[in-house]
Amino acid sequence: MTRYERRDGRLRLFRGDSRRLDPISSGTVGVILTSPPYWVRGRGRAAAERYARDLAVGFGREWKRVLARDGDLWLMIGDRHDGAEWVAMDAIITGWLRRTGWSLQSRGFWAQTSSRERWDNRVNYLLRFKKAGEVVRPRGTTLCWMLPLPRSHPDSIWDTIPEPVARTVLEGSKKRGPVLDPFCGSGTVGRIAASLGREWIGVERDPRMARITARRLRLRRVASVT
Ligand SMILES: C[S@@+](CC[C@H](N)C(=O)[O-])C[C@H]1O[C@@H](n2cnc3c(N)ncnc32)[C@H](O)[C@@H]1O
């Protein structure tokens, strides 16, 4: 993995596949906040199940290893399977995460106003998981927003998590330990984490996106790690 970091080491980026998070020690991450890519090939429930299984089994095992015992996993999930179908993706993903040792603690929504799609008010789900057996004290926050789609970085093809959503999540989660975004794209979560004085670790597979994030967050390339 190619590694980039800020001079003080509090922001780190690894360019590679986040199915393996070898450079991150077990139980050290305070909160995972990410928006996985949700372009799923193939239509129908079976394809959506395959996608959710890959997320929970292929990626979730490492999320569980690196996350602190009382840490949070927050996923921002769209509901347009294969760009068109509505398949209740949140329920499918929740089912697979439950089967692999997570429990759903909170569920919220971010609805897009002024959607550029033909769907009105496209809905995105915000799901908060804990490791099974770790229960949080309920909070009074209502996780619901009506927001226009934020502009992501002009060089990015990906949508991004809106700033008010990411801020609420980070302010309401464990403060100790870095924030991890295993699908970091153009690094929006990193930028927000940095503005809150949090440590951040990003992982991005696409070299071009990794370079954009490094530029945006002023990270320098330090080395390749195995
Ligand atoms: C929905 S985008 C994330 C957008 C991000 N929140 C932002 O603000 O730009 C998903 C990102 O995951 C990356 N990705 C896909 N598969 C990956 C993998 N196996 N490991 C690491 N990154 C991956 C994609 O290249 C893409 O940049």
PDBQT file of the ligand as one rigid body, heavy atoms in Angstrom, charges set to zero:
ROOT
HETATM    1  C1  LIG A 301     -18.984   6.469  -2.776  1.00  0.00    +0.000 C 
HETATM    2  S1  LIG A 301     -17.264   6.734  -3.014  1.00  0.00    +0.000 S 
HETATM    3  C2  LIG A 301     -16.804   7.561  -1.527  1.00  0.00    +0.000 C 
HETATM    4  C3  LIG A 301     -16.938   9.041  -1.667  1.00  0.00    +0.000 C 
HETATM    5  C4  LIG A 301     -16.375   9.793  -0.504  1.00  0.00    +0.000 C 
HETATM    6  N1  LIG A 301     -17.269   9.779   0.652  1.00  0.00    +0.000 N 
HETATM    7  C5  LIG A 301     -16.057  11.243  -0.907  1.00  0.00    +0.000 C 
HETATM    8  O1  LIG A 301     -16.332  12.139  -0.127  1.00  0.00    +0.000 OA
HETATM    9  O2  LIG A 301     -15.493  11.451  -1.970  1.00  0.00    +0.000 OA
HETATM   10  C6  LIG A 301     -16.566   5.150  -2.828  1.00  0.00    +0.000 C 
HETATM   11  C7  LIG A 301     -15.055   5.087  -3.003  1.00  0.00    +0.000 C 
HETATM   12  O3  LIG A 301     -14.626   3.768  -2.664  1.00  0.00    +0.000 OA
HETATM   13  C8  LIG A 301     -13.516   3.428  -3.479  1.00  0.00    +0.000 C 
HETATM   14  N2  LIG A 301     -13.356   1.956  -3.425  1.00  0.00    +0.000 N 
HETATM   15  C9  LIG A 301     -14.073   1.019  -4.091  1.00  0.00    +0.000 A 
HETATM   16  N3  LIG A 301     -13.660  -0.215  -3.750  1.00  0.00    +0.000 NA
HETATM   17  C10 LIG A 301     -12.658  -0.062  -2.839  1.00  0.00    +0.000 A 
HETATM   18  C11 LIG A 301     -11.821  -0.968  -2.111  1.00  0.00    +0.000 A 
HETATM   19  N4  LIG A 301     -11.938  -2.299  -2.275  1.00  0.00    +0.000 N 
HETATM   20  N5  LIG A 301     -10.914  -0.466  -1.250  1.00  0.00    +0.000 NA
HETATM   21  C12 LIG A 301     -10.781   0.882  -1.082  1.00  0.00    +0.000 A 
HETATM   22  N6  LIG A 301     -11.531   1.799  -1.765  1.00  0.00    +0.000 NA
HETATM   23  C13 LIG A 301     -12.456   1.332  -2.629  1.00  0.00    +0.000 A 
HETATM   24  C14 LIG A 301     -13.890   3.998  -4.835  1.00  0.00    +0.000 C 
HETATM   25  O4  LIG A 301     -12.726   4.167  -5.665  1.00  0.00    +0.000 OA
HETATM   26  C15 LIG A 301     -14.553   5.319  -4.448  1.00  0.00    +0.000 C 
HETATM   27  O5  LIG A 301     -13.617   6.364  -4.454  1.00  0.00    +0.000 OA
ENDROOT
TORSDOF 0
